[in-house]
Amino acid sequence: MVERMTLILDAFDRRSTRLSLEDVAARTRLPRSTAHRILDQLVRLHWVDHTALGYGLGRRALRLSGNDGAHGEIRQAAAPHLHELQVRTGMVVHLAVLDGSDQVFLDKLGGRFASTLDSRVGGRTPAHTTTGGRAMLAWLDPERVDTLVRPHLGRPESAAGWTLGGLHQELNRIRRHHGLSLDRTGVMNRNITSLAVAVRGPEGPVAAISACPESRQIPLERIAPLVVETARRTTADLFPQKATAAAV
């Protein structure tokens, strides 16, 4: 029994992998009925979860590998695309993820201008106050956004001038503009503008890629397609099954 459970868990070769029952049976070479019976037990014990998108690793399996495993996979997928974006634009480029109500920076690329920004790898800030954070929040259920953000809005020092209604209007604008989050006024530093796009998996946002130009005179719309393409390529590398389905 332990050997069969291990076979099934090993079938999920990436944290983001989603498999049907038929996929699991094929990868493990177990009879379909056996695979189904063991998957049911693994779901009840939270080693595997099951949604309309199929089976995936559950919270117990993910907890054993720790957050570094998830973040390492995201950083590895994004790294070449972030480097290309930074070289092509000369801007400061960030990779960030959501951690509760905060945005946490996983990577930061740039030249001397990068040192003038307050952002740092491992640093965190309330997600609703950043372009990357809002790019990710835009793809969460409104009720989830309310739960995450409302405690910050009750404290002037972390509300950053946002109201719940104003934030939802902005998140709706981001969705209408195909996920593009813009800030022409500056968030991380005064006079620093930025734009961001979320990397989205089958179940929602997993990261955000943002870029900050050194000069406010650079139109954000001019570099928007490059940021969108960087997020698209990172998504395709992280979720090849999603990319394949979209191409069909």
C-alpha positions, 0 to 999 in steps of 0.5 A, a space after each residue: 500500500 505504501 509503495 502504491 501511495 508513493 507511486 501516485 505522489 511521484 506522478 505529480 512531478 511538479 507542484 503545479 501538475 494537475 492530473 486526471 484519474 486516467 493520467 494517474 493510472 497511466 503514469 503509475 501503471 496501476 489499475 484505474 480502480 486501484 488508483 481511484 481508491 488510493 486517490 480518495 484516501 489521499 484526498 481525505 488525508 490532504 496529501 492530494 486535493 481534487 478540483 474540477 481541474 483534476 488532482 494535484 498535490 495537497 497541503 500536507 505534501 506541499 508543506 513537507 517541501 516548504 515554500 522554498 520549493 514552490 518559490 524555487 520553481 517559480 524563480 527558475 521558470 521566470 529567470 531567463 525571461 526576467 533577464 531578457 526583459 531587463 536587458 531589453 528595457 534597461 528597467 528594474 524588473 521584479 518577481 513577486 508572490 502573494 503571501 497572505 495579504 503581502 507581496 513578497 519579492 523573490 527577485 530584483 534585476 537592474 543596474 545602478 537605478 535598482 539601488 534607489 528603490 526600496 524593494 529588496 529580495 525577501 522584502 514584503 509590503 501590503 499587496 494592495 499598495 503595489 502594481 504587482 500585488 494588485 495584478 495578483 489580487 485582481 484574479 482573486 474572488 472579491 470576497 477573498 480580496 476583502 478578507 485579505 485587505 480589510 485589516 490594512 484599510 482599517 490602519 491609516 499607516 498601511 491603507 496607503 490612501 486606498 478604500 475598499 471600493 476604490 481598490 475594487 474599481 482598480 482591480 476591475 480596471 486591471 481585469 478589463 485591461 487583460 491583467 495589466 496593472 499600471 501606476 503612473 504616480 509611484 508607490 515604492 518610491 516617490 516619482 517612480 512609476 511601474 507596471 505589472 502583470 500576473 503569472 496565472 495558473 489553473 487555479 489563480 495567480 501564482 506570481 507577478 512580474 513588474 518593471 520600473 522605468 528610471 524616468 517618468 517620461 517613458 510611456 508605460 504603454 510602450 513597454 507593456 507588451 514586453 511585460 505581458 510577454 514575459 508573464 506569458 512565457 513564464 506561465 507557459 514554462 510553469 504550466 505547460 498543460 495550460 499552454 497546450 490546452 490554450 493552443 488546441 
